Amino acid sequence: MVTADLQAYNRFMRNKLLSLPSVSHVEPGFGLEQVLGRTALPLDQLASAS
């Protein structure tokens, strides 16, 4: 999941995910190590999916 910042992540968790009846609790985890050396999201596949 990608959000603009930690505050946006927290809003999503509180207002969207945890408001679902089937979700009672969430245990988030964060990677603190660089996995990829780029910042662009690979969104090309979304354009071809629609």
N, C-alpha and C positions, 0 to 999 in steps of 0.2 A: 504494500500500500504506500502511496506517496501523498504527502500533504505539504502545504506551503511551509509550515512550521509546527512546533510542538503544541502551540495553542490550538491550531486547526485540527491536529490529531486528537487532542482532548475533547474538542467540541464534537467531532465525529463519533468518538467513543460514547460520550454521554448522550448526545441528542439523536443519534441514529442507531448505532449498533446495540447499545444497552437498552434502548427503548423497544426492541423487538421482543415479542412474548417468548420466543424460543431461546433467547439468550439470557442466562441468569448471571453469568460473570465471565470476565475476560482476563487472561493472563498475558499481557503484552511482553514482547522481548525485542530488544534492539541490538543490531549489529554495530560494534564499535570499531570495526576494521574495514578498510577500503576493499571492496569486492571488484568494482569496475573503475577504470580511470576516466570515465566520461560522465557528463552531467545530462546529456540529452536522453529523453525517454524514447524507446523504440516504438513509436506509435504508428508506423507505416502499415502494420498488419491490421489496424482498426479500420483504415480507409478501405481496404480490400474486403473486409468482412461484411460491409453493409451493401 
